[in-house]
Amino acid sequence: MHTETMILPLDSAGEIYAIHDNRGNIIGTGTREVCELLVYIITKPASASISGRVSAPVQHRANVRAAIAI
């Protein structure tokens, strides 16, 4: 079991890497630089402007259907 997100090589030349989450699942692939950027994005805490935002009430209309209820 991994304890944190890890970047591991997928090929012997070290050109393609995979990002593994804390459960060992692959969550992304790419070059080392791309994987480092993705790990930075997913581990960075949300900014106050996003996490502190209050969501507006959602209007429900009887004549509109959605696959996912909001």
C-alpha angles and dihedrals in degrees: 000000000000119000096202142015111290136192113218130177117252097194134042093242092059095234099120124046136186130214114225121197124219090276094053096254119140108243100172146356137206143099119332091258093051092048092049090051092048092049089050091051096048095044096044112103116243115265120251091247091061103033093044095049116119113222118232118240114269118236114226118208123192095218096055124080127195133188090224123041112228 
